[in-house]
Amino acid sequence: MISVRFAANEDRLGIDKITKEFSDHEYSHKPKYFTDAIETNNILIALHDKTVVGYLSFHVIWGNTPFIELLRVVASHQKQGIGALLLSEFEKNMRSEDYDEIVSSSEKINEIGNSFHKKQGFHSIGELDMVYGKEIFYLKSLS
Ligand SMILES: CC(C)(COP(=O)(O)OP(=O)(O)OC[C@H]1O[C@@H](n2cnc3c(N)ncnc32)[C@H](O)[C@@H]1OP(=O)(O)O)[C@@H](O)C(=O)NCCC(=O)NCCS
């Protein structure tokens, strides 16, 4: 049974375990990023029983646009609808705060990340050249 909620300090070890699985870049996120995200309710987690199996972190940019920064589901639990569940819980929260749209992104070479966004109703709004390659940005209306 999968549940989704905002992360608390007790979830930190589980979050770190997933982060380690995905950290293969020198620009990977620093521990403080997650400390702050937990403190300010900027990270949702998916739990399988008591184990953290995925997370979605975000910030509201420009003061009016929620932006998904990280969306990760552990390999063993992918393709089971958990990414979609994290996203729908995020959307529910953003709707309840009266935001009309959300923005997200994925590396251009990340086929699964891009197909996930399209399947979930995002449309591409352009791409940027980042230090690691091209990043595609996506927008989704919440109305
Ligand atoms: C992208 C990611 C979060 C999706 O999580 P997930 O729990 O596996 O996704 P879901 O099971 O909810 O799948 C939803 C849709 O995404 C797409 N998708 C997910 N996994 C896919 C795969 N392996 N191949 C192709 N499409 C895939 C499909 O369209 C899928 O819909 P479907 O099952 O009806 O075909 C996960 O693959 C992941 O953590 N990837 C590494 C990190 C990453 O790339 N994050 C996204 C960019 S920030």
The ligand as an ORCA input file, in Angstrom:
! r2SCAN-3c Opt
* xyz 0 1
  C      10.212      9.476    -14.078
  C       9.835      8.643    -12.855
  C       9.699      9.553    -11.637
  C       8.477      7.981    -13.151
  O       8.059      7.329    -11.955
  P       7.169      6.000    -12.040
  O       6.609      5.771    -10.690
  O       7.957      4.900    -12.621
  O       6.055      6.444    -13.074
  P       4.562      5.896    -13.194
  O       4.532      4.433    -12.921
  O       3.669      6.770    -12.423
  O       4.350      6.085    -14.775
  C       3.586      7.138    -15.317
  C       3.930      7.249    -16.808
  O       5.305      7.631    -17.005
  C       5.815      6.992    -18.181
  N       6.856      6.040    -17.817
  C       7.195      5.654    -16.566
  N       8.205      4.754    -16.633
  C       8.474      4.578    -17.929
  C       9.418      3.764    -18.643
  N      10.282      2.949    -17.993
  N       9.423      3.828    -19.988
  C       8.582      4.641    -20.662
  N       7.657      5.421    -20.039
  C       7.619      5.387    -18.705
  C       4.659      6.242    -18.796
  O       4.009      7.097    -19.706
  C       3.797      5.958    -17.587
  O       2.460      5.740    -17.920
  P       1.949      4.226    -18.223
  O       2.411      3.379    -17.075
  O       0.475      4.373    -18.307
  O       2.606      3.837    -19.509
  C      10.869      7.519    -12.585
  O      11.092      6.798    -13.777
  C      12.194      8.041    -12.059
  O      12.401      8.196    -10.857
  N      13.135      8.285    -12.985
  C      14.466      8.810    -12.621
  C      14.402     10.285    -12.207
  C      13.762     11.117    -13.295
  O      14.064     10.957    -14.472
  N      12.824     12.013    -12.895
  C      12.059     12.810    -13.857
  C      12.738     14.004    -14.331
  S      12.925     15.194    -13.053
*
